[in-house]
């Protein structure tokens, strides 16, 4: 995980002088609304090591990260997705890495009254 990247890239959609802007807040609020369902799908797919479902959920999460400006989680998911393609499984360490990064995002969003 690249700790030098911001948890949330507030400037991705921002107008000069506005941070966080309304579009960023709305996209992140939608992300947080969908997150419990995505986490449940990810947990179930991980528990059964269902490769196709893991790929589908990771793909959806990675796309959401791109739209919402979540570069650290996006990079973690990209690494896990690559490893999944190579090995066919998600390790417990990779699973925990994604869950930890999600927890960091949730905490950051609470600071901004989004979560």
Secondary structure, 3 states (H helix, E strand, C coil): CCCCCCCCCHHHCCCCCCCCCHHHHHHHHHHHHHHHHHHHHHHHHHHHCCHHHHHHHHHHHHHHHHHHCCHHHHHHHHHHHHHHHHHCCCCHHHHHHHHHHHHHHHHHHHHCCCC
